[in-house]
Amino acid sequence: MKNKVVSAAEAAALIKDGDTLTTSGFVGIGVPDALLAAIETRFLETGHPRALSLVFAAGQGDGKDRGLNRLGHEGLLNRVIGGHWGLIPKVAALATAGKIEGWNLPQGVISQLFRDIAAGKPGLLTKVGLETFVDPRQGGGAINAISQKPQVRLMEIGGEDILFYPSQNLTVALLRGTTADEAGNVTMEREALSLDNLAQAMAVRNAGGVVIVQVERIARARTLPAREVHIPGILVDAVVVAAPEHHLQTYRTAFNQGFTNRMRTPEGDTRPAPLDIRKVIARRCAFELPVNGVVNLGIGMPEGVAAVAAEEGLLDHLTLTAEPGVIGGQPASGLDFGAAVNCDAVIPQNNQFDFYDGGGLDMACLGLAQADGAGNVNVSRFGSRLAGAGGFINISQNARSVVFAGTFTAGGADIGIADGRVEIRREGQARKFLAQVEQITFSGARAARLGQPVLFVTERCVFDLTSDGLRLIEIAPGVDLERDILAHMACRPIIAEVQPMDQRLFVDAEMGLSKDLLKLDLPDRIGVDPAAGRLFLNFEKLRIRNREEIDRVGRLVSDVCARQSGRLDVIVNYDGFRLDDDLEGDWARMVADLTNRHYRSVSRYSGSAFLRMKLGQVFPDARPHIFENREQARKFLDSGEG
């Protein structure tokens, strides 16, 4: 039996000029820093290895010197394919300057491609990336003019457009675990994520390449529990024991037992965050949270949604996820991003993207850097600054609904909340709503065509996406439409009927959001006057998201009606009522059943002309009986015309 333990320098010497590397890691989690540092040292001392290619899925770095930044030297790299570039500015600078070939492909695609390469498949077929900058019709993900070899091809299968991502010839894998035995079997008990280590090791091993794994410690050969081994020794050529400073659990945390999810941590500090514009945005996004649904929250502004959900008592009614593989629990932020505590499960990254791509996400809340009138969003490229798409394309394209969250403008804005109103003391220098985004990371036209619900939430207004483009639907108190919104947009949104943003967003107190989302107040929305034979239904600001909620409304109303001596006249308040389009038929059938069994006549009202029009479509036989206010609805019943 060969003892596979070597020094970092000996491992670096295994890498030849022209090799194609793949590396593990997500931000600062699972990054083989000792191996990367050894390669950098060898290159700076000898000029070798050089002309390496690099293929990676998630961003691996701290935005400064660690992680893949260690490879950011002219001559060391000549070709890079990666998912997220924002944390590796040294490598990104080489690509944007045209000193290396570079492509930005979706993180999930690269993650899944490792598995297909391991299986000897020619590549990956998927719809992920269609109508974005990754689509060959929009550049194919190339970062510069010298990047000519296509890394994605457009195909037609069964009459539909499909993207084909060809397999890469990987020759070296640099991976990370916790414990290795002398035979190269590797466990990951102190790691926060398992990532794509197994798939990457298989891909390189099956191609006849070299697999090198960085660990904390060595065990005697074949003494590790088989069920704990993530990377079998048959796949591993060399093992390196890293110094502690090169084997932090994350780039912010040396080690947190909670991040291993081998124990549950105590309840954290849930004191409310101070009321500022970031919290206002997070609160408005939280109004869209799907009860009992599965949610992905992006890094940055969307992170605040989890805190609001905790304040409002909603975390037990959601499953939060993060793209590297955590399911449930509380996601971490900053340079801990990707880790989580108190998870239900931690699965490989490629499996998480399988779940996402198949429509497993009920909602995604993601950052908003640039948008345009067609609803396109850019988070990946800003002039010479290369951020990269990361998992954004997979997530935004396939979630059942998506909310983009961000400030309305950027760069030096001074905006506060006072007396329940937004105060814009100094406007941001840079516009976010442009005539055309610099790069399409999310296609508004595709989303609108497929009927995907999309919201754009800022501190001063909210837009939704229609088949005709961006539509303004809400304005915050204290904000002037012309001065504070339209004057700072290079595109003109559709403006029909604009509602005020909910006043609770701007008050430093709990919003009672659990009542709204969990429908805890539904019985209080139903009133009856037995003497007059009249039923009052208050559906003001009620949001109906699924068939179960429709059934509950029907049962509650029916139970009240059944206790009365005869049929009832009904007045229904639909002010601010929201019903997802695909549920209109189910709602109409529930109401028709109640009408047939319990109602004598019905009048409905809403102050919104748009909502009255929608109600007329849902209840085509009731169009003359949909009024602007309660008084008109009451008078109609009093007249006996119903």
Secondary structure, DSSP 8 states (H G I E B T S, - for coil): ----EE-HHHHHTT--TT-EEEE--BBTBS--HHHHHHHHHHHHHH--S-SEEEEESS-BS-SSSSGGGGG-SBTTEEEEEESB-TT-HHHHHHHHTTSSEEEE--HHHHHHHHHHHHTT-SEEEESTTTTSTTSGGGTTTB-STT--S-S-EEEEETTEEEEEEE-----EEEEE-SEEETT--EE-TT-S--TTHHHHHHHHHHTT-EEEEEESEEE-TT-S-GGGEEE-GGG-SEEEE--GGG--SSSS-S--HHHHTSS------------SHHHHHHHHHHTT--TTEEEEE-SSTTHHHHHHHHHTT-GGGEEEEETTTEESSEE--GGGTT-EES-SEE--HHHHHHHHHTT--SEEEEE-SEEETT--EE-SEETTEE-B-TTHHHHHHHSSSEEEE--SEESS-EEEEETTEEEEEE--SEESEESS-SS-SB-HHHHHHHT--EEEE-SSEEEEEETTEEEEEEE-TT--IIIIIGGG-SS--EEEEEEE--GGGGSSS---HHHHHHTTTGGGGEEEETTTTEEEEE-TT-EE-SHHHHHHHHHHHHHHHHTSSS-EEEEEE-TT-EE-GGGHHHHHHHHHHHHHHHEEEEEEE-S-HHHHHHHHHHSGGGGGGEESSHHHHHHHHHHT--
